[in-house]
């Protein structure tokens, strides 16, 4: 009998609390509870406990007047929250028991939670891993973003083609958000700036429109600590007077339309990776969440300190790529226009407060906004940007007098053609630290796209190699391996991943290797079941599982992987009895909806799969599958089941990669290029435990400089020629033989920009080495274990500690 009516009374068993939530909050009799009801009730129990931790941490931080870090990001790819919350609370086994009473498995219950997919790819998932680590390391911290009504589109495949579906993840409500009706800020757009009479007077922005940003919080649990972090997401709402006015006049349709003009700001995530979408709505989204976040930061600071004079002593604001870069101008505006700062004081404060991470080198991915658009949407900010630019270029002129080219390159305004604001330049000028996301990437930033800035301010540039949270990507995703590691090393590695080094000694123990293989075999069965369920293809789980999962992009070279698959297919047909290592090649990933070539690659994967998977001569020797709708939850099943991790971008193009880390942490061996974090993975797992192939970054540059001729390579390699010819001739698209002509032509005649042909031979030869090693299962397991053992540095905890110590100067709290 419960002793209290409090639905979360600590002395109650979890099962009792779940039943009471079913009764009191979900509104069903426990005996009648369905899976979704149970999910909701278990979530509510966890939420209540997290809420308690949250309140405690928040009041401690306020009492301590703690310095805090604010991570501004357009994207947070959180995935599901229930499993992570239960693990953080140490309630996972109790929860399994409590739902077991209802004849359900915890896994089934968790599976009915939709993913919070508020991001495109690596940048968004990194932000989610960082939140986990900020909480677990104990940093007073907030993430700030947008509460998109529709997240990343759901992908299905029809006739080999990607179909995009809306993702109404909030449709049935989410137990994880805490609406904060009392927290809202006005965000203004458009209009003009009234010039002041006297030169000292503050200009007045006569805005044309206003939207209200309303706060919705998610509590981010820390692991092994009671500390939590906060993710505050903003929803756009029309200001109350708007609807009143229109509704009063009786024109409901017009009123609704008018309201939508404001509220559409937080409707949908831009499903576009790497190429800036030059759309006004995107600029409004960027300003919307950045302005609301900075207003919120200032309000919290003022409440605690009563002054903004010490803002940069207590506040670090981080720009996750350039998407929130308008925040630089916004902080200056708020300080000067609304808080009485002089220009000089505001600018000095701003530079001390911001820091910026760049996530891509691709020049076409650098955000710029037409000056004309910015004039229209954010006139006061444009004015501020012009002044920042003017003063900045005076500095540049002093360093290299008369060097107009230098100034032209540094300028915040691109004057070639339509004038545009360069958001990366604004971010660099407005920040005290700028970092890349792997050693190679950070070096290349300084040597290439940001070299002029590095000449001006060498100390501003630094590196913070990415990491991933071991809680989600090992403990939660791979319970089998977790148990095995616990049995040898204890459990402390969850919060100190360097302890995995202890596995090096275990690799010599045949019994450990056998257990390690048994875990992998189990995970491969799970992955095989997912493959069967989502593609209908039956695969043999004893095959080598060869996995490439990431956004579909030419630079990531899924097509190079496919050329190997076709090569292998032809070779098996030519020599069926050559002792082939059975392989299952797994792809997953979304293509940006407007990216035709990426969509063609998806279709080609399917067409090749159709032929190979139905060729009776091939059988289990080779299977090719594409798992639809790649996202956080799908990844949690794929990572543990992989044997081989494909990280094959053209050297110098992948800023870091984080899938490479997740796969190696789960005991996959990497076949990869000398690119991004692959290089550091190699250094940590050892040269003998990774397959590195292909041209290195300087070679790529040299080949391009010398005038790359892919046709020469084609003519000189009969195997490659046959593969390309077969695809181009329609061997995999007999119903439409010319379907892949354009794809092949882009390699042979279009310049093969990402050097697939240049790396093909080495790649195929390296794949043969993979086969040879896999035949020796003992040797393979040793290397797989060495990979897990070497992954300590790739914990996001390490990354976050580096950011905290070297960029944010924020101290972990007990
Ligand atoms: C750009 C745009 C442009 C407008 C439309 C929406 C949108 C979304 C994202 C981006 C930039 C994407 C950059 C990105 O995701 N970079 C990846 O960052 C990972 C984390 O640092 C890193 O591991 C990957 O190598 C890098 O590609």
Boltz pocket constraint, residues with backbone or C-beta under 6 A from the ligand:
constraints:
  - pocket:
      binder: B
      contacts: [[A, 120], [A, 121], [A, 122], [A, 123], [A, 124], [A, 126], [A, 270], [A, 271], [A, 272], [A, 273], [A, 274], [A, 275], [A, 276], [A, 277], [A, 321], [A, 358], [A, 359], [A, 360], [A, 365], [A, 437], [A, 466], [A, 653], [A, 654], [A, 655], [A, 656], [A, 657], [A, 658], [A, 676]]
      max_distance: 6.0
